[in-house]
Amino acid sequence: MDAIETTRQKLRQLRVRLQQGKIFASLGRSVGAIIDAANENQAVKPVALPDDQDGIEELLQRIRAALGKGKLEELSDADLDLMLQHLGSPNPIIRDKGVFYLFNDLIQNQVLTKAQMVRTFDRLTSDQVLFAHINEKENDAAFLRSFAVMMLASLIYIDRAGAAFIDHARKNKLVEQLAIYIMLENDTRGFVANQGWVHAYTHIGNVLDELASDEELLRADKILLMATVIEKFRRLTTPLIYGEPTRLAVYFADQLLEDDVYQQFLLIELREWRRALASTQVRETQAMWNAIFNRQRLLQAMMLNSNMAKAVVEYLEDSNDFTI
């Protein structure tokens, strides 16, 4: 069984225990153990990148022009599929300012049908997209993974705003796939010269923030996602310096507004994080300092967030836990 399937099976077992109320305070340690066991950094296999000479630029120009004139009433499945095939393009003009921007415009202008949004959701949550080359060293498939997460945030927003196309089974799969993705994603690059944004952990903040206020999502699943992003963040040894901590702090603040149980859990995690650092033998390495300053930036962002729960701010102030 490969690392992804092993992680999936462990996650499913843990999720059941959490939903049954058999685990809470120790959830972070259980999630961390899954992450540690799944941590692989294999050599990069050839990444199949889209052929940007296959007519995608002309399609994007045609869609942009038609939207600008208010004359686009529908988009064929073939054209939608061509757009989605280029979500992983290393060219930011095609990927970011092209496919991603226009996809949002298509949604806002109600050009896409419910069936097409379901079709897109299913594609973006598939293993082939969300986990493409995820166990390998830094690679260009990160663009596809990261922008799939960002596009999912848009779809979740539209669903909650009234489109209502994500059924219970798909929502359940979404939680599982996102948790696995966060557990496995090690690419912390922000802006890449000539290729634009990767920004995976900003996009993770975006999608989790959209789920924070989802009334249909179980509290246990929201706690699971919170535990997963905190425990993964703790283990990152490359720098997050492009605003990711600030975006995640916004997510935490918004989630805590929903129920006191999230506040209780976050405080458990923060205390455990501090205790673990205090008991760890210091070995000065670049990885160690990256992890420490990642943490500092996150806690400072939480302190500065005006919506952050008072109890969390008071804990950080009293413990002076956000400074080096």
Secondary structure as GFF3:
##gff-version 3
##sequence-region A 1 324
A	DSSP	alpha_helix	3	19	.	.	.	ID=ss1
A	DSSP	alpha_helix	27	38	.	.	.	ID=ss2
A	DSSP	alpha_helix	56	68	.	.	.	ID=ss3
A	DSSP	alpha_helix	77	85	.	.	.	ID=ss4
A	DSSP	alpha_helix	92	94	.	.	.	ID=ss5
A	DSSP	pi_helix	95	100	.	.	.	ID=ss6
A	DSSP	alpha_helix	101	108	.	.	.	ID=ss7
A	DSSP	alpha_helix	114	124	.	.	.	ID=ss8
A	DSSP	alpha_helix	127	130	.	.	.	ID=ss9
A	DSSP	alpha_helix	141	158	.	.	.	ID=ss10
A	DSSP	pi_helix	159	163	.	.	.	ID=ss11
A	DSSP	alpha_helix	168	184	.	.	.	ID=ss12
A	DSSP	beta_strand	191	192	.	.	.	ID=ss13
A	DSSP	beta_strand	196	197	.	.	.	ID=ss14
A	DSSP	alpha_helix	200	212	.	.	.	ID=ss15
A	DSSP	alpha_helix	219	235	.	.	.	ID=ss16
A	DSSP	alpha_helix	244	256	.	.	.	ID=ss17
A	DSSP	alpha_helix	260	279	.	.	.	ID=ss18
A	DSSP	alpha_helix	286	304	.	.	.	ID=ss19
A	DSSP	alpha_helix	310	319	.	.	.	ID=ss20
###
